[in-house]
Amino acid sequence: MIRRTVVLFLAALLPLLAGAGQAQATGYRYWSFWERDGGAWTYATQGPSLARPSDGDVQGFRFSVSEDSADAAKPRGTADFAAICAETPPRDGEKRVALVIDFGTPADAPAGETPPAGRTACARVSPDATTADALAAVAKPLRYDTSALLCAIAGYPEKGCGEQVSGENAPAPGEENTPNPSGSSGSSGSSDSPGSSDSPGSSDSPGSSGSSGGGPSLGLVAGIAVVVLLGAAATWQVRRRG
């Protein structure tokens, strides 16, 4: 009976320890894609390669560490279409798309890299162009992985693509939405204008789990309770037979 109790105790303890290790890896470092609706940012429902903005739309990209779309950091800055495209006059047969590119904070950056200052750019593209086309017009070089996931905008970051990082590397609370003082505008076709990047998807961020809570999970608390109860049972059995 004692041996059986000990086996049950270990069986409950091992998954608990494994879960504790997995809890450390809570974020992914990637570019998220946003759309401006009035004065508010909303997480895009489709990727940049599928979205076809209209003339006058404002689209945004933000590089950050986040668990999923629910806690993804929004692009910073308040520049609207009129301000971003002020120096890019309309042209027949083309549309203008305003882009806000936020390279994130030092806490978001991969080791050894420093995020460039945030920028804006006005892309002048064909009427049927996608957001990815607009981005390519103003934000080269772009880097994609073999799954067509956009990994870098204007060469940033130099390495990595949607990699998983530990929770301790996540930005400090409140840091992700600090206003960005940089808001310079650029015209379409400028090769040195920082741009945006193809995000890891529209509604699907890497490792999306739908959970954004930071406290201990119900499963963890229940697991601890089971371990305590089994430990007490084992001790009682030993004393009873002693």
C-alpha positions in Angstrom: 0.0 0.0 0.0 2.9 2.4 0.8 4.5 1.7 -2.5 1.3 2.4 -4.4 0.8 5.7 -2.5 4.4 6.8 -3.3 3.8 6.0 -7.0 0.7 8.1 -7.1 2.6 10.9 -5.3 5.3 10.9 -8.0 2.8 10.6 -10.8 1.1 13.8 -9.6 4.4 15.6 -8.9 6.1 15.1 -12.3 3.5 16.9 -14.4 3.4 19.7 -11.9 7.2 20.2 -12.2 7.0 20.0 -15.9 4.2 22.6 -16.0 6.3 25.0 -13.8 9.1 24.9 -16.3 6.8 25.5 -19.3 5.3 28.5 -17.5 8.6 30.4 -17.9 8.2 30.5 -21.7 5.3 32.9 -22.0 6.0 35.2 -24.9 7.0 35.4 -28.6 9.1 38.2 -30.2 7.4 39.2 -33.5 5.9 42.0 -35.6 2.1 42.5 -35.1 -0.1 44.1 -37.7 -2.7 46.8 -36.8 -5.4 49.0 -38.5 -6.4 52.5 -37.4 -10.1 52.8 -36.8 -10.7 56.5 -36.1 -8.3 57.3 -33.3 -7.9 53.7 -32.0 -5.8 50.8 -33.1 -7.4 47.4 -33.7 -5.6 44.1 -34.2 -5.9 43.2 -37.9 -8.1 40.3 -38.8 -6.0 39.2 -41.7 -2.3 39.4 -42.6 -0.7 42.2 -44.6 -0.4 40.1 -47.7 -4.2 39.7 -47.8 -5.3 43.1 -46.5 -6.1 45.6 -49.2 -6.4 49.1 -47.7 -8.3 51.9 -49.3 -6.9 55.3 -50.1 -6.6 57.3 -46.9 -6.2 54.3 -44.6 -3.7 54.1 -41.7 -2.0 50.8 -41.0 0.5 50.0 -38.2 3.2 47.5 -37.3 4.7 47.0 -33.8 7.7 44.8 -32.9 7.4 43.4 -29.3 7.3 40.4 -27.1 3.7 39.3 -26.3 1.9 36.1 -25.5 -0.9 36.5 -28.1 -3.0 39.0 -29.8 -4.9 39.8 -26.6 -1.8 41.4 -25.0 0.1 42.5 -28.1 1.6 46.0 -27.8 0.0 48.6 -30.1 2.0 51.0 -32.3 2.8 54.2 -30.5 2.3 57.8 -31.9 -0.8 59.8 -32.8 0.0 61.0 -36.4 -3.0 60.6 -38.7 -3.3 60.2 -42.4 -3.3 63.9 -43.1 0.0 64.4 -41.2 1.7 61.3 -42.5 0.9 61.9 -46.2 1.1 65.7 -46.1 4.1 65.7 -48.4 2.8 63.0 -50.7 0.2 64.5 -53.1 -2.5 62.2 -54.6 -1.9 60.9 -58.1 -4.4 59.5 -60.6 -4.5 55.8 -60.8 -2.9 55.3 -57.4 -3.8 55.2 -53.7 -2.0 56.5 -50.6 -1.6 54.3 -47.5 -0.2 55.8 -44.3 2.1 53.4 -42.4 3.2 53.7 -38.7 6.2 51.6 -37.9 7.1 51.0 -34.3 10.3 49.1 -33.7 9.6 48.5 -30.0 11.6 49.1 -26.9 15.1 47.9 -25.8 13.3 45.3 -23.7 11.7 43.9 -26.9 14.9 43.7 -28.8 16.9 40.5 -29.4 20.2 40.3 -27.6 22.8 42.6 -29.0 20.4 44.7 -31.1 19.0 48.2 -30.5 15.6 49.2 -32.0 15.6 52.1 -34.4 13.4 55.1 -33.7 9.8 54.8 -34.7 8.9 56.2 -38.1 5.9 56.9 -40.4 5.8 56.6 -44.2 3.2 57.3 -46.9 3.1 54.6 -49.6 1.7 55.5 -53.0 0.7 52.3 -54.7 -1.7 50.8 -57.2 -5.4 50.7 -56.3 -5.3 46.9 -55.8 -2.1 46.8 -53.8 -2.0 45.0 -50.4 -0.6 46.3 -47.2 2.5 44.1 -47.8 2.9 45.9 -51.2 2.7 49.3 -49.5 5.2 48.2 -47.0 7.6 46.9 -49.6 7.4 50.3 -51.3 8.8 52.2 -48.3 10.4 49.8 -45.9 13.1 47.7 -47.6 14.9 45.5 -46.8 12.2 43.1 -45.6 13.0 39.6 -44.5 10.6 36.6 -44.6 10.9 33.0 -43.5 10.1 29.9 -45.5 6.5 30.2 -44.4 6.2 33.7 -45.8 6.2 35.1 -42.3 7.7 38.6 -42.3 10.6 38.6 -39.9 12.2 42.0 -40.3 11.4 45.5 -41.4 14.0 47.8 -42.8 16.5 45.2 -41.7 15.3 45.0 -38.1 15.8 42.7 -36.4 18.9 41.2 -38.1 18.1 37.7 -36.8 15.2 35.7 -35.5 11.6 35.3 -36.5 8.7 34.8 -34.0 10.9 33.0 -31.6 9.7 32.0 -28.1 11.2 33.9 -25.2 11.0 33.6 -21.4 8.6 35.7 -19.5 11.4 37.6 -17.8 12.3 39.2 -21.1 8.9 40.7 -21.6 8.6 44.5 -21.4 7.8 46.1 -18.1 4.2 46.9 -17.4 3.2 50.2 -19.1 6.4 50.4 -21.1 4.8 48.9 -24.2 2.5 51.9 -24.7 4.7 54.8 -23.9 4.1 57.5 -26.5 6.8 57.6 -29.2 8.0 61.1 -29.8 9.3 60.3 -33.3 6.8 60.8 -36.1 8.7 61.8 -39.2 6.9 61.2 -42.5 8.3 59.8 -45.7 7.2 59.5 -49.3 6.6 56.3 -51.2 9.6 54.6 -52.7 12.2 56.0 -50.4 14.6 53.1 -49.8 15.8 54.3 -46.4 12.4 54.8 -44.9 11.7 52.4 -42.1 8.6 50.4 -42.8 6.5 47.7 -41.5 6.7 44.0 -41.7 4.5 41.1 -42.5 3.2 40.0 -39.1 3.0 36.4 -37.9 -0.6 36.4 -39.1 -3.6 38.5 -38.5 -5.5 36.9 -35.6 -2.9 34.1 -35.0 0.2 35.3 -33.2 2.9 32.7 -32.5 1.9 30.4 -29.7 -1.5 32.0 -29.4 -3.3 30.5 -26.4 -6.0 32.9 -25.6 -4.6 33.3 -22.0 -3.3 36.6 -20.8 -3.4 36.2 -17.1 -0.2 36.5 -15.1 -1.1 34.7 -11.9 -1.0 31.0 -11.1 -3.4 28.9 -13.1 -6.2 26.8 -11.5 -4.4 23.7 -12.7 -1.3 24.6 -10.8 -3.1 25.3 -7.6 -5.1 22.0 -7.9 -1.9 20.1 -8.6 -0.2 21.5 -5.5 -3.2 20.5 -3.5 -3.1 16.9 -4.9 0.6 16.6 -4.1 0.0 17.8 -0.5 -2.8 15.4 0.0 -0.9 12.4 -1.4 2.1 13.3 0.7 0.0 13.4 3.8 -1.5 10.1 2.9 1.9 8.5 2.4 3.0 9.8 5.8 -0.1 8.4 7.5 0.4 5.0 6.0 4.0 4.8 7.1 3.1 5.8 10.7 0.2 3.3 10.7 2.4 0.4 9.8 5.3 1.5 12.0 
